[in-house]
Structure formats: structure tokens, C-alpha cells
Amino acid sequence: MVPAHRYYYLRNFQRALTWVDERYGDLLDDVESGFIAQFFRLPELSQALLARLLMRRGPWFRASTLHYDEIPEIMSAARPLLRLGWLQERHPMRLDELFALHTKSELLQLFHGTSVHARMRKPEMLEQLLPSYGTPRPYTEWTAQTSETAWRVTVDKLCERLRLMFFGNLHQQWSEFVLADLGIFKYEAVNFDAASRAFKTRADVDAYLNLQACRLALDEGADVDHLLLEVERCDSPNLWIQARHAKLLWRIGQVCERVQDWRRAEQAYARSNHPGARHRRIRVYERMGRVPDAMALAAAAMDAPESEEESQRIARMLPRLRRHLGLGQEQRTSPPDFVRYPEIALELEPPNTPAPVEYAVRQHWHAESAPVFYVENALINSLFGLLCWPAIFAALPGAFFHPFQNGPADLGAADFAHRRAKQFGACLDTLDDGSYREIIWRTYKDKQDIQSPFVFWGVLNDDLIKLSLDFIPASHLRAFFGRLLQGVRANRSGLPDLIRFWPAENRYEMVEVKGPGDRLQDNQIRWLQFCMAQGIPVRVCHVRWSKRSGAMAGHATVVDPA
């Protein structure tokens, strides 16, 4: 349902500008402060037009294509913006920008008598015309034979900076307001204080924008040596921006690896502390023939691994590195890296229409007396998110910047759980006294459809919640939740696909399903091993499609885990 107020998008934009001015006024320069002040002095229709344009892909717009019921006179609304220079008519336009504004048939008319013709596609037309029309010119010179008007928004970069300061990121658009107003997205109400600012200094904002520019340049194939220099200039004491800095260096390393530029890949990984950078650096050393360096870094990583994932990956590399160095195989003194788990082979008839193999297994096993649910990562994460809602949405400094966050900004940080140890401890303690059941039910009802980084509302239902609370022991939930907190980034995925319940027998089981040719991923193996160690019932089901029909279909063979 559309909000009743016809200028709802404008009210939201005004709200954002006011928010930035109040919370970040000390970080704004005279031009930015002046823009906010001048915007509120504009006629309402002019404010509405600018807000509309900023929420669309620009920066160029043809006046004849702008139609808004609440802005009946587009030209009148545009005049104050033109006087301020926030819209420009005479700004030079490139040929590709002209192509973006017009259809193929319109372009054929504009360039009638040139070498382009109707059998060409627009990219071919552009390529054909560029040598002769490469110089930018005002729109009216491109379309001299018409009375068309086009405007360029000139405050788009300024407003992008303000959008960054409001949202704390550039992936959320102004339209986020609209989605919230329409009820499509709902967000938890979090109390903000002066310490809950994404940016502490103006340099923080500059560093973020420069990192974003480097990221875009990387995607466009920019020179890596130049990029590495530019990224180093983006360093910041802000821990949140440091994490973005490290991730970009990691991305540069990945790009260099793909083209086998080992030297630059090593440089990028060596400067990054992003999770996985050390493991990639070891692989690069190996590709460079620097096996002793690879071995030394691998040994250091095994002594102090950053995560289970790193330990698992490097343990697989060590035998190969030792072999390259002429060293014997090291005697294992600890439990083996690979722990066997129960497996079952299931032969099913292929479905009539394409569907995930997990659906076929669920349908085969499901019965009223033994229900089966396809949950994958959704169930355990959701139960954790419902129980620990107060801890996840605790208003700690640097966690929440604005009212449109689906979770804390430091969710992937190494100290995420440590910073909230007291709050998480209080939530997990309810598993001991039994009150967790009522808490999960209450949160499930009270917070329905509110955005959360853990809760999968589309998967949950009353039956699944009830069966889970009835038959998954509290000790198992504590084990699951504890492992999530050990590494949220790595451990939110890899959980088994299906959960089976046998209410009459007071038991349950989780099942990882693998179709023909599919194999276990590393994070799935880690979860399987963890479940086995904790006594959590789990198995792997290998499915093959039957070429026969009838009684043989659905035959299951249990494979001896020993």
C-alpha cells in the first residue's frame, strides 16, 4: 500500500539530511552544510524533483521523460535548481551518455545520414560513431533538430557522500526509506548515542570513498601497482575502515592470482589481515617456488590458526610442502583431521520437474509421524537469533549508525562476541534453567518479520519451532550457539540440509544431502565433525537417481561408517 502522504519520499530525504546535519555537522565542509541549508529553503516542488532524481540512475535526465503526479509542473520545479546550478542544461555530454538516454530508433533519427543503419545494435552504432563524435557537447547540440531538454544533476557526488554518512555504506540506496514505508522491510528500533557514529573524522569519510573508488577501479581492470599505492593511502585508524582496507587488498590478491601474477598477489596478501589472506599467501609462495617461505608461514599459522577453516586448509597443504622440501611425513600426535560420520545411500526416481535434490529426499522421508524439514543454515541460525536478540541488537559504540540496519556493523569482526560477552552469556544461561523456550517463542511472535542477520523468517513456522524446542536438547543448542559465536563469519553456513523428527521416539537427526557428483564442502565437513564430537545426531545422505521404476525406487542402503 502506497503511503498516504504524496511526498513521503521527500519527507524521508529531509529526515536523512537532518540526521546527517545533527550527527555529523562537525564533519561537513561549507559546501555540504550550505547544500543542506539551501535545500530546505527551496520550494517544496523543487525539493521533491531533486529527491526524485537522486533516487534514480543518473546523472542525466530528459525533461520530457519525467512524469510525477505530485509534481505537475516539472519545468517550474526545475528552475530554482537550475539557478543554483544543481541542475545544468549546458553541461557537456559524452556520446555514450547520449546513447543511454535514447532508444535505437531515436538515435537513428539523430544520426540520419551517417554510417549507422537499422541493422546495427546500439553498441555497434556507438563504436561506429565514436571516432567522429568523441568530443562531449551540450545536449542541445546533439539534438539541434529537436526542442528536447536534458538536465545533468551536479550534486550527485555530494549527496552520495551524505548518503554514505547516513547509512554507513554505499550499497543502501535512498529507496531503503520507501521499502520501509511500504512495510516491505522492518527494522529493530535501536537507541543511538553520540558514540554510535560510523565516522569519527572527515578523513574517515574520505578513506571510505577512496577505498570504494579503488574497488571500482579494480573491477574495471586498473593497473595493480597504481592500485596498491592508492589503497595504502586509504589507511585509517578507524577499525571499521581498516577491515574494509584489508578486504580490498585481499580482493586485489585474488585478481592477481587469477592471472598468475604471483609477485603482486603476494604483495597484496602480505599487507592484508583479512580472513584467508595468510592461507592464500602460502599458496602464492608455493606457486612462486618459495617453498621454504611457504612452509615457515604454514607452520606459524598452525601454531596460532586464525580459524578452523585456516587450520583445515593448511593441514592439507603441509604434506605437500614437506614432500617438496624432502622432509618425511610428520607423525600425528593429535586426533586425525578427518572424522568419519554415518552415511546412507539413497536411490530415488528422478523428479518429473527439475528440483533440488534435498526436496526429493524430504518428500521421500516425510511422514506425519516423522516430519522432515529442509532448513539448511536457517534453523540453527534462527533459533540463535531469536534467543540472543537482545545481545545482537545491543547498542554498543560503532554497532548501529542509522535506523535501517538489519544487524550490527561489526558482525564480522573478530571481537564481535567478545564485546557482547555479558549479553550473550545472559542469553545462553537461559538454556540451563529452561526459560529459553518461552523466550524464543515470545521473540518469534513479537519480532515477526523484523530484519535480522540470523533469523530466516521465510523458513520458520510454528510446527518447526515447536518440534525443535521439544526434541533438540538444550545441550545441543548450547553447542550449536557456542560454535556460531566462535566465528560468526565462517560458521553461519555449512549446516546440514534437513532435520528429521521422530516425536514418538523423542529424537531428531540432521542430514546433509549430496546429489550425484556432489561432494562435501570444507565448512560442511567442519560442522559434521563438530556434531560428531558433541554427540549431535547427524549423517550424510548420498542420492543417486534410479533408471528403474517401481519397488526398487526409494531403496536405501546404510553405509558402515567404520
C-alpha positions in Angstrom: 0.0 0.0 0.0 1.4 3.4 -1.0 1.9 5.8 2.0 -0.9 8.3 2.2 1.4 11.3 2.1 2.2 12.0 -1.6 5.6 13.4 -0.6 6.7 10.5 1.6 10.0 10.1 -0.2 10.7 13.8 0.2 10.0 13.6 4.0 12.4 10.7 4.2 15.1 12.5 2.3 14.6 15.6 4.5 14.9 13.3 7.5 18.2 11.9 6.3 19.6 15.4 5.7 18.6 16.5 9.2 20.1 13.3 10.7 23.4 13.9 9.0 23.4 17.6 9.9 22.7 16.9 13.5 25.0 13.9 14.0 27.9 14.8 11.6 27.7 18.6 11.4 31.3 18.8 12.6 32.5 16.6 9.7 30.7 18.7 7.0 32.5 21.4 5.0 30.9 24.7 4.0 29.7 23.4 0.6 27.9 20.4 2.3 26.4 22.4 5.1 25.4 25.0 2.6 23.6 22.4 0.4 21.6 21.2 3.4 20.6 24.6 4.4 19.7 25.8 0.9 17.7 22.6 0.2 15.3 23.3 3.0 14.8 26.9 1.6 13.7 25.6 -1.8 10.1 25.4 -2.8 8.6 22.0 -1.9 8.1 21.0 -5.6 11.8 21.7 -6.3 12.8 19.7 -3.3 10.6 16.9 -4.5 12.0 16.9 -8.0 15.7 16.8 -6.8 14.9 14.0 -4.4 13.2 12.1 -7.2 16.2 12.5 -9.5 18.7 11.5 -6.8 16.8 8.3 -6.2 17.0 7.3 -9.9 20.0 6.3 -12.0 21.6 9.4 -13.4 23.2 11.8 -13.7 21.4 12.8 -17.0 17.7 13.0 -17.4 15.5 14.0 -20.3 12.9 16.5 -19.1 10.2 15.0 -21.4 10.5 11.6 -19.7 9.9 13.0 -16.2 6.3 12.4 -15.1 5.3 12.6 -11.4 1.7 13.1 -10.3 2.7 15.1 -7.3 5.0 17.4 -9.4 2.6 18.8 -12.1 4.9 21.4 -13.5 8.3 19.8 -14.0 9.8 22.9 -15.7 8.7 25.2 -12.9 10.1 22.9 -10.3 13.4 22.7 -12.1 14.0 26.5 -12.4 15.3 27.1 -8.8 17.6 24.0 -9.2 18.9 25.4 -12.5 19.6 28.8 -10.9 21.6 27.1 -8.1 23.5 25.0 -10.6 22.3 21.8 -9.1 20.8 21.0 -12.5 22.6 22.1 -15.6 21.4 22.3 -19.2 24.7 23.2 -20.9 27.0 20.7 -19.3 29.0 18.8 -22.0 27.5 15.3 -22.6 29.5 12.3 -23.9 28.3 10.2 -26.8 27.8 7.1 -24.6 25.7 9.3 -22.2 23.5 10.4 -25.1 23.1 6.7 -26.1 22.0 5.9 -22.6 19.1 8.5 -22.8 17.7 7.4 -26.2 16.3 4.4 -27.9 17.8 2.9 -31.0 15.1 4.4 -33.3 15.6 7.9 -31.8 19.4 7.6 -32.3 18.9 6.5 -35.9 16.9 9.8 -36.5 19.5 11.9 -34.6 22.4 10.4 -36.8 20.5 10.1 -40.0 22.8 10.4 -43.0 25.8 8.9 -41.1 27.3 5.5 -41.4 24.9 3.9 -38.8 21.9 1.8 -40.0 19.0 -0.1 -38.6 20.7 -3.5 -38.7 23.2 -2.4 -36.2 22.8 -2.9 -32.4 23.3 0.1 -30.2 26.8 -0.9 -29.1 27.8 -1.3 -32.7 26.4 2.1 -33.5 28.3 3.7 -30.6 31.5 2.1 -31.8 31.0 3.3 -35.3 30.2 6.9 -34.3 32.9 7.4 -31.6 35.8 8.3 -33.9 33.7 11.2 -35.4 31.7 12.2 -32.3 34.2 11.6 -29.5 34.1 15.2 -28.2 31.5 16.0 -25.5 29.0 18.7 -26.3 25.8 20.1 -24.7 22.7 18.1 -25.2 21.1 20.8 -27.3 23.9 20.5 -29.8 23.4 16.7 -30.0 19.7 17.2 -30.6 19.7 20.5 -32.6 16.8 19.5 -34.8 14.5 18.9 -31.7 13.3 21.1 -28.8 14.4 18.5 -26.3 15.9 19.5 -22.9 18.1 17.3 -20.7 19.5 18.1 -17.3 22.5 16.9 -15.5 22.4 16.6 -11.7 25.6 18.2 -10.4 25.2 17.4 -6.7 25.1 13.7 -7.1 28.6 13.1 -5.7 27.9 15.5 -2.8 24.7 13.6 -2.0 26.5 10.3 -2.3 28.8 11.4 0.4 25.8 12.4 2.6 24.2 9.0 1.8 27.3 7.3 3.0 27.4 9.2 6.2 23.7 8.4 6.9 23.8 4.6 6.1 27.4 3.9 6.9 27.7 2.2 3.5 27.1 2.8 -0.2 25.1 -0.3 -1.0 22.0 1.0 0.6 20.1 3.5 -1.5 17.7 6.3 -0.6 14.9 3.9 -1.7 15.5 2.0 1.5 13.2 4.5 3.1 10.5 3.7 0.6 10.8 0.0 1.3 10.4 0.6 5.0 7.4 2.9 4.5 5.7 0.3 2.4 6.2 -2.3 5.1 8.4 -4.5 2.9 11.4 -4.1 5.3 11.0 -3.7 9.0 13.9 -2.8 11.3 14.6 -3.2 15.0 14.5 0.1 16.9 17.9 0.7 18.5 18.9 3.5 20.8 21.7 5.7 19.3 24.1 7.8 21.2 26.9 10.2 20.2 29.4 7.3 20.2 27.4 5.3 17.6 28.8 7.2 14.6 30.2 5.3 11.7 32.7 8.1 11.0 34.8 9.8 13.7 36.6 12.3 11.4 36.2 13.7 8.0 39.3 11.7 7.0 37.3 8.5 7.7 34.7 9.5 5.1 37.4 10.3 2.6 39.1 7.0 3.3 35.9 5.1 2.7 35.1 6.9 -0.6 38.7 6.4 -1.8 38.5 2.7 -1.0 35.3 2.5 -2.9 36.9 4.2 -5.9 39.8 1.7 -5.7 37.3 -1.1 -5.6 35.5 0.1 -8.7 38.9 0.7 -10.5 39.9 -2.9 -9.7 36.7 -4.2 -11.3 37.4 -2.1 -14.4 40.9 -3.6 -14.7 43.1 -0.7 -13.4 46.8 -1.1 -13.1 47.6 -3.1 -10.0 50.8 -1.3 -9.0 48.9 2.0 -9.0 46.0 0.5 -7.1 48.3 -0.9 -4.4 49.7 2.6 -3.9 46.3 4.2 -3.8 45.0 1.6 -1.3 47.9 2.2 1.0 47.0 5.9 1.1 43.5 4.9 2.3 44.7 3.6 5.6 42.8 4.8 8.6 42.9 4.4 12.4 39.2 3.6 12.3 39.0 -0.1 12.9 35.8 -0.5 10.8 37.6 1.1 7.8 40.7 -0.9 8.4 38.6 -4.0 7.9 37.4 -2.7 4.5 41.0 -1.8 3.7 42.2 -5.3 4.4 39.3 -6.9 2.4 40.2 -4.8 -0.7 43.8 -5.9 -0.5 42.6 -9.4 -0.3 40.4 -8.8 -3.4 43.4 -7.4 -5.3 45.4 -10.6 -4.3 42.6 -12.7 -5.8 42.6 -10.8 -9.1 46.4 -11.2 -9.4 46.2 -14.9 -8.6 43.6 -15.4 -11.4 46.1 -14.0 -14.0 49.1 -15.8 -12.2 50.7 -12.5 -11.2 52.3 -14.1 -8.2 54.5 -11.2 -7.2 51.7 -8.7 -6.9 49.4 -11.2 -5.3 52.0 -11.9 -2.6 52.3 -8.1 -2.0 48.6 -7.7 -1.6 48.1 -10.7 0.7 51.1 -9.7 2.8 49.5 -6.3 3.5 46.1 -7.8 4.4 44.9 -9.3 7.6 41.5 -10.2 6.1 40.5 -13.8 7.0 42.0 -16.1 4.5 44.8 -13.8 3.3 47.5 -15.8 5.1 46.4 -19.1 3.6 46.3 -17.5 0.1 49.8 -16.1 0.6 51.1 -19.6 1.4 49.7 -20.9 -1.8 51.2 -18.0 -3.7 54.6 -18.7 -2.2 54.3 -22.3 -3.4 53.4 -21.1 -6.9 56.5 -18.8 -6.9 58.7 -21.7 -5.9 59.4 -20.2 -2.5 58.6 -23.4 -0.7 60.7 -22.7 2.4 58.8 -19.4 2.9 55.5 -21.2 2.4 56.5 -23.8 5.0 57.6 -21.3 7.5 54.3 -19.3 7.2 52.3 -22.5 7.3 54.0 -23.6 10.5 53.3 -20.2 12.1 49.7 -20.5 11.1 49.3 -24.0 12.5 50.7 -22.8 15.8 48.2 -19.9 16.0 45.4 -20.5 13.4 43.0 -17.6 12.8 40.1 -20.1 12.4 39.1 -23.7 12.0 38.9 -23.0 8.3 42.5 -21.9 8.1 43.7 -24.8 10.2 41.8 -27.3 7.9 43.2 -25.8 4.7 46.8 -25.6 5.9 46.8 -29.1 7.3 46.0 -30.3 3.8 48.9 -28.3 2.4 51.6 -29.4 4.9 52.2 -33.0 3.5 52.8 -31.5 0.0 55.1 -28.8 1.3 57.1 -31.3 3.3 57.3 -33.5 0.3 58.7 -30.6 -1.8 61.3 -29.9 0.9 62.3 -33.6 1.1 61.0 -34.0 4.6 59.4 -37.1 5.9 55.8 -37.3 6.9 55.2 -35.9 10.4 53.8 -38.3 12.9 50.3 -37.4 14.0 50.0 -36.9 17.7 46.6 -35.4 17.7 43.2 -36.7 16.5 43.0 -37.0 12.7 41.7 -34.1 10.8 39.0 -36.2 9.2 36.4 -37.9 11.4 34.1 -40.4 9.8 30.4 -39.8 10.1 27.4 -42.1 9.3 26.4 -42.2 5.7 23.4 -43.5 3.8 23.0 -44.2 0.1 19.5 -43.5 -1.2 18.2 -44.4 -4.7 15.2 -42.3 -5.9 13.4 -41.9 -9.1 14.3 -38.6 -10.7 11.6 -35.9 -10.2 9.3 -35.1 -13.1 10.3 -31.4 -13.0 13.7 -30.0 -12.0 14.0 -29.5 -8.3 16.8 -29.5 -5.7 17.8 -33.0 -4.6 17.0 -32.0 -1.0 13.4 -31.6 -1.9 13.2 -35.1 -3.3 14.8 -36.6 -0.1 12.5 -34.6 2.1 9.4 -35.8 0.2 10.6 -39.4 0.3 11.1 -39.4 4.0 8.4 -37.1 5.3 5.5 -38.6 7.2 3.0 -37.2 9.7 4.6 -39.4 12.4 8.1 -38.4 11.3 8.2 -34.9 9.8 11.1 -33.7 7.8 12.1 -30.0 7.1 14.5 -28.5 4.6 16.3 -26.0 6.8 20.0 -25.9 5.8 21.5 -22.9 7.6 18.2 -21.3 8.5 17.1 -23.3 11.6 20.1 -23.1 14.0 20.9 -19.5 13.0 17.2 -18.5 13.6 17.0 -20.2 17.0 20.2 -18.5 17.9 19.0 -15.1 16.6 15.6 -15.4 18.4 17.2 -16.4 21.8 20.0 -13.8 21.6 18.1 -10.9 20.1 19.0 -8.5 22.9 22.7 -9.3 22.6 22.7 -9.0 18.8 20.9 -5.6 18.9 22.7 -4.2 21.9 23.5 -0.5 21.1 27.3 -0.7 21.5 29.5 2.1 20.1 30.2 1.5 16.5 27.5 -1.1 16.1 24.5 0.8 14.8 24.7 4.0 12.8 21.2 4.6 11.4 17.6 3.2 11.7 17.9 0.9 8.6 20.4 -1.7 9.7 19.5 -5.4 9.7 22.2 -6.1 12.2 25.3 -4.6 13.9 28.0 -3.2 11.6 30.7 -5.2 13.5 29.0 -8.6 12.9 32.0 -10.0 11.0 34.7 -8.5 13.4 36.9 -10.8 15.3 35.8 -9.3 18.6 32.0 -9.4 17.8 31.2 -12.0 20.5 33.8 -10.7 23.0 32.4 -7.2 23.0 29.0 -8.7 23.9 30.2 -11.5 26.2 28.0 -10.4 29.1 24.9 -10.1 26.9 25.4 -13.4 25.1 26.2 -15.1 28.4 22.9 -14.0 29.9 21.0 -15.3 26.8 22.8 -18.7 26.8 22.3 -19.1 30.6 18.5 -19.5 29.9 19.4 -22.8 28.3 20.2 -24.1 31.7 17.0 -23.1 33.5 14.6 -23.9 30.7 13.4 -20.4 30.2 14.9 -20.3 26.7 11.7 -22.0 25.3 9.4 -19.2 26.3 12.0 -16.5 25.2 12.3 -18.0 21.7 8.5 -18.3 21.3 8.0 -14.7 22.6 10.7 -13.2 20.3 9.3 -15.3 17.4 5.9 -13.7 17.9 6.9 -10.2 18.9 9.6 -9.6 16.3 7.9 -11.2 13.3 9.5 -10.1 10.0 11.9 -7.6 11.6 15.2 -7.8 9.7 17.9 -9.8 11.4 21.2 -11.2 10.2 20.4 -14.6 11.8 16.6 -15.1 11.6 15.2 -16.6 8.4 11.5 -15.7 8.7 10.6 -17.3 5.4 11.7 -20.7 6.6 10.2 -20.6 10.2 6.8 -21.7 11.1 5.0 -22.8 14.3 5.4 -26.5 13.7 9.2 -26.3 13.1 9.7 -24.1 16.1 7.7 -26.4 18.4 9.4 -29.6 17.2 12.8 -28.0 17.5 12.2 -26.9 21.1 10.6 -30.2 22.0 13.3 -32.5 20.6 16.6 -30.7 20.2 18.1 -30.9 23.7 19.3 -27.6 25.3 22.8 -29.0 25.5 22.8 -29.4 21.7 21.5 -25.9 21.2 24.3 -24.6 23.5 26.9 -26.4 21.5 25.5 -25.0 18.2 25.3 -21.5 19.5 28.7 -21.6 21.1 30.3 -22.6 17.8 28.4 -19.8 16.0 29.9 -17.3 18.4 33.4 -18.7 17.9 33.3 -17.4 14.4 30.2 -15.8 13.1 31.5 -15.1 9.6 32.7 -18.7 9.0 30.2 -20.7 11.0 26.8 -19.3 9.9 27.0 -21.6 6.9 27.7 -25.3 6.3 25.0 -26.7 8.5 23.1 -29.8 7.3 20.3 -29.5 4.9 17.5 -31.5 6.5 16.2 -32.1 10.0 14.1 -35.2 10.8 12.0 -35.6 13.9 10.6 -38.8 15.4 8.2 -37.5 18.2 7.2 -40.9 19.4 10.8 -41.8 19.9 11.8 -38.4 21.4 14.7 -37.9 18.9 15.8 -36.0 15.9 18.6 -36.1 13.3 20.2 -33.7 10.9 21.1 -34.8 7.4 23.5 -33.4 4.8 22.2 -34.3 1.3 24.5 -34.8 -1.6 23.3 -35.5 -5.2 25.1 -37.4 -7.9 28.6 -35.9 -8.4 28.3 -33.5 -5.5 30.8 -33.6 -2.6 31.1 -32.1 0.8 32.4 -28.6 1.2 35.0 -27.8 3.8 32.6 -25.8 6.0 30.2 -28.7 5.9 32.9 -31.2 6.9 33.8 -28.9 9.9 30.1 -28.9 11.0 29.8 -32.6 10.6 32.9 -33.2 12.7 31.8 -30.8 15.3 28.4 -32.5 15.6 30.0 -36.0 15.9 32.3 -34.7 18.7 29.3 -33.2 20.5 27.1 -36.3 20.2 24.7 -34.5 17.9 22.9 -37.0 15.6 24.0 -36.3 12.0 24.6 -38.2 8.8 25.3 -37.7 5.1 22.8 -39.0 2.5 24.2 -39.7 -0.9 21.5 -39.7 -3.6 21.6 -41.5 -6.9 18.8 -41.4 -9.5 17.2 -44.7 -10.4 16.8 -45.7 -14.0 14.3 -48.2 -12.9 10.8 -47.7 -11.5 8.5 -49.4 -9.1 9.5 -51.2 -6.0 13.2 -50.5 -6.3 12.8 -46.8 -6.2 13.4 -45.3 -2.7 15.7 -48.2 -1.7 18.2 -47.1 1.0 21.5 -48.7 1.9 23.2 -47.8 5.1 27.0 -47.5 4.7 29.1 -48.7 7.6 30.9 -45.6 9.0 33.7 -47.8 10.2 
